[in-house]
Amino acid sequence: MEAKKIVDLVVRAAEEHKGIDLEILDVSQLTIVADYFVVVSGRSTLHVDALTKAILDEIEANGVPVKNREGSAEGGWVLIDLYDVLVHIFSEEKRQYYSLEKLWQSAPKVES
């Protein structure tokens, strides 16, 4: 499946589960690890966990393979590696701490 379609699936699941401050970064010209980063926050550990489950359910229902999953809701950060798309699900505190948007500020933002 094309990377942009995978992004659309992730965004739909995150929006349906009220993800906060959803950002899509096109990193295809900046790194070889992925074409897109999807960054979203949850209000609590339970919300981060629910977002993670919703996104995994959506992509698996559409036959998208998961390369890897790291982190935990309890730790405030979950990474879902979908090969060309990396999904970062943060607690609000951890998102401020890691500040991926600043780190990758030269990446164009994509409208969902």
C-alpha positions as CSV (number, residue, x, y, z in Angstrom):
1,M,0.0,0.0,0.0
2,E,1.2,3.5,-0.8
3,A,2.7,5.5,2.1
4,K,0.2,8.3,1.8
5,K,-2.7,5.9,2.0
6,I,-1.2,4.4,5.2
7,V,-0.9,8.0,6.6
8,D,-4.6,8.5,5.8
9,L,-5.5,5.3,7.7
10,V,-3.5,6.4,10.7
11,V,-4.9,9.9,10.7
12,R,-8.5,8.6,10.5
13,A,-8.0,6.3,13.5
14,A,-6.3,9.1,15.5
15,E,-9.0,11.6,14.7
16,E,-11.8,9.2,15.5
17,H,-10.2,8.7,18.9
18,K,-9.7,12.4,19.6
19,G,-5.9,12.5,19.2
20,I,-4.5,15.9,20.1
21,D,-2.3,18.1,17.9
22,L,-2.0,15.7,15.0
23,E,0.9,16.6,12.7
24,I,2.1,14.9,9.6
25,L,5.7,15.6,8.5
26,D,7.0,14.7,5.0
27,V,10.6,13.6,5.8
28,S,11.2,11.8,2.5
29,Q,13.9,14.3,1.5
30,L,15.6,14.4,4.9
31,T,16.0,10.7,5.9
32,I,16.0,7.2,4.5
33,V,14.2,5.8,7.5
34,A,10.7,6.8,6.4
35,D,8.7,9.0,4.1
36,Y,6.3,10.4,6.7
37,F,6.2,10.9,10.5
38,V,2.8,11.1,12.1
39,V,2.9,12.7,15.5
40,V,-0.1,12.7,17.8
41,S,-0.7,13.2,21.6
42,G,-3.0,11.7,24.1
43,R,-4.3,13.4,27.3
44,S,-3.5,10.5,29.6
45,T,-1.9,7.1,29.7
46,L,-5.3,5.6,28.9
47,H,-5.7,7.9,26.0
48,V,-2.3,7.1,24.6
49,D,-3.1,3.4,25.0
50,A,-6.5,3.8,23.2
51,L,-4.9,5.8,20.4
52,T,-2.3,3.1,19.9
53,K,-4.9,0.3,19.9
54,A,-7.1,2.2,17.5
55,I,-4.3,2.9,15.0
56,L,-3.0,-0.7,15.2
57,D,-6.6,-2.1,14.7
58,E,-7.1,0.2,11.7
59,I,-3.9,-0.6,9.9
60,E,-4.1,-4.3,10.6
61,A,-7.8,-4.4,9.3
62,N,-6.4,-2.9,6.1
63,G,-3.6,-5.4,5.7
64,V,-0.8,-3.0,6.5
65,P,2.2,-4.8,8.0
66,V,3.8,-3.6,11.2
67,K,7.5,-3.7,11.1
68,N,8.0,-2.9,14.8
69,R,6.4,-1.4,17.9
70,E,8.3,0.2,20.7
71,G,7.5,2.0,23.9
72,S,4.4,2.0,26.1
73,A,1.6,4.2,27.1
74,E,2.9,4.1,30.7
75,G,6.2,5.5,29.4
76,G,4.4,8.2,27.6
77,W,5.6,7.3,24.1
78,V,4.7,4.6,21.6
79,L,6.4,4.2,18.2
80,I,4.7,2.2,15.4
81,D,7.0,1.5,12.5
82,L,5.0,0.9,9.3
83,Y,8.1,0.9,7.1
84,D,7.6,4.1,5.1
85,V,5.5,5.7,7.9
86,L,6.6,6.2,11.5
87,V,3.8,6.9,14.0
88,H,4.7,8.6,17.2
89,I,2.1,8.6,19.9
90,F,3.0,10.8,22.9
91,S,1.7,11.9,26.3
92,E,1.6,15.7,26.2
93,E,4.5,15.9,28.6
94,K,6.7,13.5,26.6
95,R,5.9,15.3,23.3
96,Q,7.1,18.6,24.7
97,Y,10.3,16.9,26.1
98,Y,11.2,15.1,22.8
99,S,10.0,18.0,20.6
100,L,10.1,16.1,17.3
101,E,8.5,18.9,15.4
102,K,11.5,21.2,16.3
103,L,14.0,18.5,15.5
104,W,12.5,17.9,12.1
105,Q,11.4,21.6,11.5
106,S,12.7,21.6,7.9
107,A,10.3,18.8,7.0
108,P,7.2,20.1,5.2
109,K,3.9,19.6,7.1
110,V,1.2,17.7,5.2
111,E,-2.5,18.5,5.5
112,S,-4.6,15.5,6.5
